[in-house]
């Protein structure tokens, strides 16, 4: 059995989230590491980041050049699926939240749903969702075709690089709490208030949004903003913090939770899906709408060394299911089934 699998990837925004890239970098390392893969895996990157109709047209035109046995769109550019010249088409769906954002008008939500899911999925043979919650939400939004497969394979997390720690990236002697993201769903205002009460330093990875500027106007909290960080720099931010807080009100998967576990840091996360299931025993779960609960959980991790060490050890064990090798093995099983199906025709 042999064949070519082409990963069709988005053009990353310079100033944006790179979680999809980190996920498939980890999967690629899994394929090239311990697995004997019978497939040739190549990549095709669309020329423009998605920013309006013209960029989407250019990306669809480039997709016409993709000729392969299996085309796998790795996420975010679902709209190129109909233009791929391949025997079978696969798509990874990381989240569906952007098409349900209440900040959008009803018409915009309808248009996004049509462009990102309803129309492209007509041309998709297998849909891979990164969590059961994402799968359930997708099924609710777009019923599947009779002959279409939908399944769950979790995101993969990069393993620790093994590089020695760089100099401490924080200019403070306070306890460090690391927060990943500044989008509205990241719940920053409650995290900010909780850290204010604790008197710790809040390190924020993300852009200085209007919300951050408004919170910063008080200047009552020791904090730092880290923008456009590389993967290596992000790892150092994890390694030098004392705890990670990831209490989002909505996520498709929740990579920072598993990144914290992989890098040996205790984490407070939301007691909602998919974080609730993904955490295992390797995090303290709280109601993300309850500032006092967030503060109390962080205080436990920062003051109770025995508890923090127990959370870290459980996190190490839990993170094994999200390694590049394990997630690559699940993808290889799907690719094998796709090739067997083609050969049976």
C-alpha positions in Angstrom: 0.0 0.0 0.0 1.3 3.4 -0.9 0.1 6.8 -1.9 0.7 10.6 -1.5 -1.0 12.6 1.2 -0.8 16.3 0.7 -1.4 18.6 3.7 -3.0 21.8 2.4 -2.1 24.5 4.8 -3.1 28.1 5.4 -0.6 31.0 5.1 0.0 32.0 8.7 -0.6 35.6 9.7 2.5 37.1 11.1 0.7 38.6 14.1 -1.8 35.8 14.8 -2.3 32.5 16.5 -0.1 29.6 15.2 -1.8 26.8 17.1 -2.6 24.9 13.9 1.0 25.1 12.7 2.2 23.9 16.1 -0.2 21.0 16.0 0.8 19.7 12.5 4.5 20.3 13.2 4.1 17.9 16.1 2.3 15.4 13.9 5.0 15.7 11.3 7.6 15.0 13.9 5.6 11.9 14.9 5.6 10.6 11.4 9.3 11.2 10.9 10.2 9.8 14.3 9.1 6.5 15.6 6.5 5.5 12.9 7.1 3.7 9.7 4.8 5.5 7.4 3.9 3.9 4.0 2.7 7.2 2.6 4.6 10.1 1.1 3.5 13.2 3.0 3.9 16.6 1.2 2.7 20.1 2.0 1.1 22.8 -0.1 0.7 26.2 1.5 -1.8 28.7 0.0 -0.2 32.0 -0.9 -2.3 34.5 1.2 -3.6 34.6 4.7 -7.4 34.8 4.7 -8.2 38.5 4.6 -11.2 39.3 2.4 -12.6 37.9 -0.8 -9.5 38.5 -3.0 -7.2 36.5 -0.8 -9.7 33.6 -0.8 -10.0 33.7 -4.6 -6.2 33.5 -4.9 -6.0 30.6 -2.4 -8.7 28.7 -4.3 -6.8 29.2 -7.5 -3.7 27.8 -5.9 -5.7 24.8 -4.6 -6.4 23.9 -8.3 -2.7 23.0 -8.6 -2.9 20.3 -5.9 -3.0 16.9 -7.5 -2.7 14.0 -5.1 -4.2 10.8 -3.8 -5.4 12.2 -0.5 -5.7 16.0 0.1 -5.9 16.9 3.8 -6.8 20.5 4.6 -5.2 21.0 8.0 -7.6 23.8 9.1 -8.9 27.3 8.8 -9.1 27.4 4.9 -12.0 25.0 4.5 -13.2 27.0 1.5 -10.4 25.6 -0.7 -11.8 22.0 -0.5 -13.9 22.1 -3.6 -11.0 23.1 -5.8 -8.5 20.3 -4.8 -7.8 17.7 -7.5 -7.6 14.6 -5.4 -9.2 11.2 -5.2 -10.2 11.7 -1.5 -10.5 14.9 0.5 -10.1 15.3 4.3 -10.5 18.3 6.6 -9.4 18.9 10.2 -11.9 21.2 12.0 -10.4 22.8 15.1 -13.3 25.0 16.1 -16.6 26.3 14.9 -16.9 29.3 17.2 -16.1 31.9 14.7 -19.3 31.2 12.7 -21.4 31.5 15.9 -19.9 34.7 17.3 -22.7 36.8 18.6 -20.7 39.9 17.8 -21.4 39.2 14.1 -24.7 40.1 12.5 -27.1 37.2 11.7 -26.3 37.6 8.0 -22.5 37.4 8.6 -22.9 34.3 10.7 -25.0 32.7 7.9 -22.4 33.7 5.3 -19.5 32.4 7.3 -21.3 29.1 8.0 -21.9 28.8 4.2 -18.4 29.6 3.1 -16.5 27.7 5.9 -18.7 24.6 6.4 -21.9 24.1 4.5 -20.5 24.4 1.0 -17.0 22.9 1.5 -18.3 19.9 3.4 -20.3 18.8 0.3 -16.8 18.0 -1.2 -15.3 16.4 1.9 -15.0 12.6 2.4 -13.7 12.6 5.9 -13.9 15.3 8.6 -11.5 15.1 11.6 -12.5 17.1 14.7 -10.0 17.8 17.4 -12.6 17.2 20.2 -15.9 15.6 20.8 -17.4 19.0 21.6 -16.2 20.4 18.2 -17.7 17.3 16.5 -21.1 17.7 18.3 -21.2 21.4 17.4 -20.4 20.7 13.8 -23.0 18.0 13.5 -25.6 20.5 14.9 -24.6 23.1 12.4 -24.2 20.9 9.3 -25.6 17.4 9.1 -23.2 15.0 7.5 -23.6 13.5 4.0 -24.7 9.8 4.1 -21.2 8.6 2.8 -19.2 11.1 4.8 -17.1 10.0 7.9 -16.7 12.3 10.9 -14.4 11.3 13.7 -12.3 12.7 16.5 -8.5 12.9 16.6 -7.1 15.3 19.2 -4.6 18.0 18.5 -0.9 17.1 18.9 1.3 19.0 21.2 5.0 19.7 20.5 7.3 17.9 22.9 9.7 19.8 25.1 12.6 20.9 23.0 15.3 19.9 25.5 17.1 23.2 25.1 18.5 24.7 28.3 16.5 27.4 29.9 17.2 30.9 28.6 17.6 33.8 31.1 14.4 34.5 33.0 12.1 36.4 30.7 10.2 38.2 33.5 11.5 41.3 35.2 9.9 40.6 38.6 10.5 38.6 41.8 6.8 37.9 42.2 5.1 34.6 41.5 4.4 34.3 37.8 1.0 33.3 36.4 1.0 32.7 32.6 -2.1 33.5 30.5 -2.3 32.5 26.8 -4.5 34.7 24.6 -6.3 38.0 24.8 -9.4 37.2 22.6 -12.7 37.8 24.4 -13.2 34.1 25.1 -9.9 33.9 27.0 -11.6 35.5 30.0 -8.8 37.9 30.7 -10.7 40.4 32.9 -11.5 37.7 35.4 -8.0 36.3 35.4 -6.7 39.9 35.8 -8.9 40.5 38.9 -8.0 37.2 40.4 -4.2 37.9 40.0 -4.7 41.4 41.4 -6.2 39.9 44.6 -3.2 37.5 44.8 -0.5 40.1 44.2 1.3 38.0 41.7 2.7 38.9 38.2 0.4 38.1 35.2 2.3 37.3 32.0 0.0 37.6 29.0 0.8 36.1 25.6 -1.2 38.0 23.0 -1.9 41.4 21.6 -2.7 44.5 23.6 -6.4 44.8 22.8 -8.8 47.5 24.0 -9.6 45.3 26.9 -6.0 45.0 27.9 -5.6 48.8 27.6 -8.6 49.3 29.8 -7.4 46.9 32.4 -3.9 48.4 32.3 -5.3 51.9 33.0 -5.6 50.9 36.6 -1.9 49.8 36.8 -2.8 47.9 40.0 -1.4 44.6 38.7 2.2 43.7 38.0 2.0 42.3 34.4 3.8 41.9 31.1 2.5 41.6 27.5 4.4 39.2 25.2 3.5 39.6 21.5 4.6 37.7 18.4 6.6 35.2 20.4 8.4 32.3 18.6 7.8 28.7 19.6 11.1 28.6 21.5 10.3 31.9 23.3 6.8 30.6 24.2 8.4 27.5 25.7 10.6 29.6 27.8 7.7 31.6 29.0 6.1 28.4 30.2 9.2 27.0 31.8 9.9 30.2 33.8 6.3 30.6 35.1 4.9 29.2 38.4 1.4 28.3 37.1 -0.6 28.5 33.9 -4.2 29.8 33.9 -6.4 28.9 31.0 -10.0 29.5 31.9 -11.6 30.2 28.5 -15.3 30.5 28.2 -15.1 28.6 24.8 -12.5 26.5 23.0 -12.3 24.0 20.2 -9.5 22.1 22.0 -7.5 24.1 24.4 -3.9 23.6 23.5 -2.3 25.7 26.3 -3.7 23.3 28.9 -1.8 20.4 27.3 1.3 22.5 26.6 1.4 23.3 30.3 1.2 19.6 31.1 3.9 18.7 28.6 6.2 21.3 30.0 5.6 20.4 33.6 3.6 23.4 34.9 0.5 23.2 37.1 -2.6 24.6 35.4 -6.0 26.0 36.3 -8.6 25.5 33.6 -12.3 25.7 32.9 -14.6 23.0 34.1 -16.4 22.9 30.7 -15.8 20.9 27.6 -13.4 20.3 25.9 -11.0 21.3 28.7 -12.8 19.2 31.3 -12.2 16.0 29.4 -8.8 16.9 28.0 -7.3 17.8 31.4 -7.6 14.4 33.0 -6.3 14.7 36.6 -3.6 17.2 35.4 -5.3 20.5 36.3 -7.6 22.2 38.7 -11.0 22.8 37.2 -13.0 25.9 38.0 -16.1 27.7 36.8 -14.7 30.2 34.3 -17.4 32.7 35.3 -16.4 32.7 39.0 -13.5 35.1 39.7 -13.2 33.9 43.3 -12.9 30.3 42.2 -10.1 31.2 39.7 -8.3 33.1 42.5 -8.7 30.3 45.0 -7.4 27.7 42.6 -4.4 29.8 41.6 -3.6 30.5 45.2 -3.6 26.7 45.9 -1.1 26.1 43.1 1.2 29.0 44.1 1.2 28.1 47.9 0.7 24.3 48.1 3.9 22.8 46.7 2.7 19.2 47.3 -0.6 19.8 45.4 1.3 21.6 42.5 3.7 18.7 42.2 0.8 16.2 42.1 -0.9 18.1 39.4 2.3 18.2 37.4 2.8 14.5 37.6 -0.7 13.7 36.6 -0.3 16.2 33.7 2.7 14.4 32.4 0.8 11.2 32.3 -2.3 12.8 30.7 -0.2 14.6 28.0 1.0 11.3 26.5 -2.2 10.9 24.5 -1.5 14.1 22.7 2.1 13.5 21.6 3.1 13.9 18.0 3.7 10.1 17.7 0.3 9.1 19.1 -1.7 11.6 17.0 0.3 10.7 13.9 -0.5 7.1 14.5 -4.2 7.9 14.5 -3.9 9.9 11.3 -1.9 7.1 9.6 -4.8 4.7 10.5 -7.3 7.1 8.7 -5.0 7.5 5.7 -4.7 3.7 5.4 -8.5 3.3 5.5 -8.8 6.0 2.8 -6.3 4.2 0.5 -8.0 0.8 1.1 -11.3 2.3 0.2 -9.9 3.8 -3.1 -8.3 0.4 -4.0 -11.6 -1.4 -3.4 -13.4 0.7 -6.0 
